[in-house]
């Protein structure tokens, strides 16, 4: 009797596994909603649209890119964390909601290390210290001298509280002992509009959305935050080589799904996004935006998220930043 029950149980499990494998193989059979935690015009929006368009083309199913912004990216991240874990709701996340916010907020509505199934790292890019052309500085040393000569008189923009742009600027404040005031925006798109319009004088902004504005002369690039110069802005020095030794900050962006998403679906999403990142036209476009393809496995991206949470926690503590 027990043997028969065991056989029936084993047969049921095999059938269930086969059904799940078949379901994953046929994925997707309906539209995918691709959320971004910041408004349109910023890096998450640009990357989601690049990958979403190619996924739609390959799979014949709509990939709807939609912004769900607010609270430093927490609203969009929390929405996706609580969505059904079936692969049809995914997030183009960033180091803010997936790592930094764990230290900035005493109570997050989600756990970055527990509530997501990592899919793929999409981009890893430096930031650029940019100013409106009317600001009378041409390099970082002149910039620091100007801010120190007029303490607390200058505001800087960021993509929102807890964003890499915000924390990078706070790290710069700490290391250079300058006094400037944070003006958080609801994403890079609105911040860049005001930078170009001269409503706010400067910011540390992600390479991807800011590069066209620097090349067009609408904004002036003073320095990049990477350890070495960027191939797409070879004439712009690093912050570290401009009088702030040891300064380095890299923003990263990647796709996650709700925790519990079947491994077969995660693997299919990962494989498709890695394929897209290595298409000649997409690869060239990413390189021209200052973000060579990184991709990799879900496990590698998950390890990055877990390592970045304590790393940014140290930066938050050092800069004495809190959003509670």
C-alpha positions in Angstrom: 0.0 0.0 0.0 2.7 2.4 1.0 4.7 1.4 -2.1 1.7 2.2 -4.3 1.3 5.6 -2.6 5.0 6.4 -3.1 4.7 5.5 -6.8 1.7 7.7 -7.2 3.4 10.6 -5.4 6.5 10.2 -7.6 4.4 10.1 -10.7 2.6 13.2 -9.6 5.8 15.1 -9.0 7.2 14.0 -12.4 4.0 15.2 -14.1 4.1 18.5 -12.3 7.8 19.0 -13.3 7.0 18.1 -16.9 4.0 20.5 -16.9 6.2 23.3 -15.4 9.0 22.7 -18.0 6.4 22.8 -20.8 4.9 26.0 -19.5 8.4 27.6 -19.2 9.3 26.4 -22.7 6.2 28.2 -24.1 6.8 31.4 -22.1 5.7 34.0 -22.9 2.1 33.5 -24.0 0.9 37.0 -23.0 2.3 40.6 -22.7 5.1 41.2 -20.3 5.1 44.4 -18.2 8.5 45.8 -17.8 8.5 48.4 -15.0 11.1 51.1 -14.2 11.4 52.7 -10.7 12.1 56.2 -12.1 10.3 58.4 -14.6 10.9 58.3 -18.4 14.1 59.8 -19.8 16.6 58.3 -17.4 18.9 55.2 -17.6 16.3 52.6 -16.5 13.8 53.8 -19.0 16.4 53.9 -21.9 17.6 50.4 -21.1 14.2 48.9 -20.6 13.1 50.2 -24.0 16.2 48.9 -25.7 15.8 45.4 -24.3 12.0 45.4 -24.4 11.8 46.2 -28.1 14.1 43.3 -29.0 12.2 40.9 -26.7 8.9 41.9 -28.3 10.5 41.4 -31.8 11.8 38.0 -30.9 8.9 36.6 -29.0 5.9 38.2 -30.8 4.4 39.3 -27.5 4.0 42.9 -26.3 6.6 44.2 -23.8 5.0 47.2 -22.1 7.6 49.5 -20.5 5.9 51.5 -17.7 7.3 53.9 -15.1 6.2 53.4 -11.5 8.3 55.9 -9.7 8.6 57.6 -6.3 10.3 57.2 -2.9 13.8 56.8 -4.4 12.7 53.9 -6.5 11.0 52.0 -3.7 7.5 52.2 -5.1 8.3 50.5 -8.3 10.6 47.9 -6.6 8.0 47.1 -4.0 5.2 46.8 -6.7 7.3 44.2 -8.6 8.4 42.4 -5.5 4.7 41.8 -4.6 3.6 40.8 -8.2 2.8 37.2 -9.2 6.1 35.3 -9.7 5.4 34.2 -13.2 7.9 36.2 -15.3 5.2 38.5 -16.7 6.1 41.4 -14.3 9.8 42.4 -14.3 11.8 45.4 -13.2 14.7 47.3 -14.7 16.2 48.0 -11.3 19.2 50.1 -10.3 21.7 50.2 -7.4 19.4 52.6 -5.6 16.3 50.5 -4.9 18.3 47.2 -5.1 21.2 48.0 -2.8 21.5 51.6 -1.5 18.0 52.1 -0.1 18.6 49.2 2.4 20.8 51.5 4.4 19.0 54.8 3.7 15.6 53.7 4.9 15.1 52.1 8.3 12.0 50.4 7.0 11.7 49.2 3.4 8.5 47.6 2.3 10.6 44.9 0.6 13.9 43.1 1.1 16.3 43.7 -1.8 18.3 40.5 -1.1 15.3 38.3 -0.5 12.3 39.5 -2.5 13.6 39.3 -6.0 14.8 36.7 -8.5 17.8 38.3 -10.2 17.8 37.9 -14.0 20.7 39.8 -15.5 23.0 42.8 -15.0 22.2 45.2 -17.9 24.7 48.0 -17.5 27.5 49.2 -15.3 28.4 52.8 -16.0 30.3 55.8 -14.5 28.6 59.0 -13.6 29.6 62.4 -15.0 30.0 65.6 -13.0 28.1 68.0 -15.3 27.4 71.8 -15.0 25.3 74.3 -16.9 27.7 76.1 -19.4 27.0 79.4 -17.5 28.8 78.1 -14.4 32.3 79.8 -14.6 34.4 76.6 -14.1 36.2 74.3 -16.6 37.5 71.6 -14.3 37.1 70.0 -10.9 39.7 72.1 -9.1 38.0 75.3 -10.3 34.6 73.8 -9.3 35.7 73.0 -5.8 37.3 76.5 -5.4 34.0 78.1 -6.5 31.8 76.1 -4.1 34.2 76.7 -1.2 34.2 80.4 -1.9 30.4 80.5 -1.8 29.4 77.9 0.8 25.8 76.8 1.0 24.9 78.9 -2.1 24.8 76.1 -4.7 22.3 73.4 -5.2 22.8 70.1 -7.0 20.3 67.8 -8.7 19.9 64.1 -8.3 17.6 61.4 -9.7 16.0 61.1 -6.3 16.8 60.4 -2.6 19.2 57.5 -2.3 20.0 57.3 -6.0 23.6 56.7 -7.1 23.6 60.3 -8.2 22.7 61.5 -4.7 25.2 59.2 -2.9 28.0 60.0 -5.3 27.5 63.8 -4.7 27.4 63.2 -0.9 30.6 61.2 -1.2 32.1 64.1 -3.1 31.0 66.5 -0.4 32.6 64.3 2.3 35.9 63.9 0.5 36.3 67.5 -0.6 34.6 69.3 2.4 32.4 71.4 0.2 29.0 72.7 1.3 26.2 72.2 -1.3 22.5 71.5 -1.0 20.7 68.4 -2.4 17.6 69.0 -4.6 16.1 65.6 -5.3 14.1 65.1 -8.5 11.8 62.2 -9.5 14.3 60.7 -11.8 17.1 61.7 -14.2 14.8 62.9 -17.0 13.3 65.8 -15.0 16.7 66.6 -13.5 18.4 66.8 -16.9 15.6 69.1 -18.2 16.3 71.6 -15.4 20.1 71.3 -15.8 19.9 72.1 -19.5 17.5 75.0 -18.7 19.9 76.4 -16.1 17.3 76.1 -13.2 19.9 74.1 -11.3 23.7 74.4 -11.9 25.2 71.0 -11.6 24.8 67.3 -10.9 26.5 63.9 -10.9 24.5 62.1 -13.6 24.6 58.6 -15.2 26.6 58.4 -18.4 23.8 57.0 -20.5 21.2 59.9 -20.5 23.8 62.7 -20.1 26.2 61.8 -22.8 24.2 63.3 -25.7 23.8 66.6 -23.8 27.6 66.8 -23.1 28.5 66.0 -26.7 26.0 68.6 -28.0 27.5 71.3 -25.7 24.2 71.7 -23.8 26.0 70.7 -20.6 29.7 70.8 -19.6 31.4 67.6 -18.5 34.0 68.3 -15.8 34.9 64.7 -14.8 33.9 61.1 -14.8 33.6 59.1 -11.6 35.3 55.9 -12.9 38.9 55.0 -12.0 40.0 55.5 -15.6 38.8 57.9 -18.4 35.8 56.8 -20.4 36.5 55.9 -24.1 33.4 57.9 -25.1 34.6 61.1 -23.3 38.4 60.7 -23.6 39.1 64.4 -23.1 37.3 64.5 -19.7 39.5 63.6 -16.7 38.5 61.4 -13.7 37.5 63.0 -10.4 40.3 61.0 -8.8 42.9 62.6 -11.1 41.4 66.0 -10.6 42.5 66.5 -7.0 40.2 63.9 -5.2 42.4 60.8 -5.0 40.6 57.5 -4.4 37.3 58.8 -5.6 35.3 56.2 -7.6 31.6 55.6 -8.1 29.9 53.3 -10.6 26.1 53.0 -11.1 24.7 49.7 -12.2 21.3 48.6 -13.6 19.8 45.2 -13.9 16.6 43.2 -14.4 14.8 41.3 -11.6 11.5 39.4 -11.2 9.6 38.6 -8.0 11.1 36.0 -5.8 9.8 32.5 -6.6 9.7 33.0 -10.3 10.4 29.5 -11.8 14.1 28.9 -12.6 13.2 27.9 -16.1 11.5 31.2 -16.8 14.4 33.1 -15.2 16.8 31.2 -17.4 14.7 32.0 -20.5 14.6 35.7 -19.7 18.3 35.7 -18.9 19.2 33.9 -22.2 17.2 36.3 -24.3 18.6 39.4 -22.6 22.2 38.1 -23.0 21.5 37.4 -26.6 20.1 41.0 -27.1 23.1 42.6 -25.4 25.4 40.8 -27.8 23.6 41.7 -31.0 26.0 43.8 -33.1 23.7 46.8 -33.3 22.7 46.7 -29.6 26.3 46.1 -28.5 27.5 49.1 -30.6 24.7 51.3 -29.2 25.6 50.4 -25.6 29.2 51.1 -26.2 28.4 54.4 -27.8 26.3 55.3 -24.7 29.3 54.6 -22.5 28.1 51.2 -21.3 29.8 48.2 -22.8 27.6 45.1 -22.5 28.0 43.2 -19.2 25.2 40.6 -19.0 26.2 37.4 -17.2 24.2 34.9 -15.2 21.4 35.3 -12.7 23.7 34.0 -10.0 26.4 36.6 -10.8 23.9 39.4 -10.6 22.5 38.1 -7.4 26.0 38.0 -5.9 26.6 41.6 -7.0 23.4 42.8 -5.3 24.3 41.1 -2.1 27.8 42.5 -2.1 26.6 46.0 -3.0 24.2 46.3 0.0 27.0 46.5 2.7 29.3 48.5 0.4 26.8 51.3 -0.1 25.9 51.0 3.6 29.4 52.1 4.4 29.1 55.1 2.1 25.8 56.1 3.6 27.2 55.9 7.1 30.4 57.8 6.1 28.4 60.6 4.5 25.9 60.6 7.4 22.8 60.4 5.0 19.4 59.3 6.2 16.0 59.5 4.7 13.9 58.7 7.7 
